[in-house]
Amino acid sequence: MVSVADAIGLAIILLLNSIVAALLTRFFRVRLATSWGSLVYVAFVGSIVLLALTLVLGGALGLGPNLGSPAVVVLGVVALPLSLGATFDYFWMPAPEEIEVPDRRAT
């Protein structure tokens, strides 16, 4: 049976992974000029970053329960937050082209 502390630890891991995925998606959308490039980078680089973050949070810090198999970890703690973070950035945040940035002036 899962304890309350394990459930809170899993929620923290899911929340942090979703936030990192949204920030990575925004970063790649702003920095890359292609539409498919940011999606490819988010899928590959984002999954590696989220897996490393999960290993640090779940292994070194001991947050979250034992999920049983590596497939459950990859699907539940990496793929789900990656898709939530990317969806948050693509559908809820304005596109980088729509944001007006003030001109820089050399002083």
Order of alpha helices (4+ residues) and beta strands (2+ residues): alpha-alpha-alpha-alpha
